[in-house]
Amino acid sequence: MKSPIWPTAPEDIRHYRALGSICRQQAVLHPEANWFWLSQAERWEDLAAAAPASSSRLDGATGPVQTSPVPTSPVPTSPVQKAA
């Protein structure tokens, strides 16, 4: 029986950190939605920090890791229009 958890490569950790950095850049570019982008950046950093811990669980793992790289809330695509 195959385990649903696989080892996390160092490339994956770098990828998570790069996505966190991109989210922080978006927070600067879109100050009206910086709360969203900063929370996403924190989430990616948490995934990067948890990646080594999840790969060490391979010995006795019984279930999938409860992390999802997919955003759970809608991504703002345009600046909020202010009333004139």
JOFENMO-V367547 format. One record per backbone hydrogen bond with DSSP energy under -1.0 kcal/mol. NH is the residue of the N-H (numbers start at 1). CO is the residue of the C=O. Records with the same first field share a line. If there is no record, write none. Layout:
NH: CO + CO
//
This chain:
13: 9
14: 10
15: 11
16: 12
17: 13
18: 14
19: 15
20: 16
21: 17
22: 18
23: 19
24: 20
25: 21
26: 22
27: 23
28: 24
29: 25
30: 26
33: 30
34: 31
37: 33
38: 34
39: 35
40: 36
41: 37
42: 38
43: 39
44: 40
45: 41
46: 42
47: 43
48: 44
49: 45
50: 46
51: 47
54: 50
55: 51
56: 52
67: 65
//
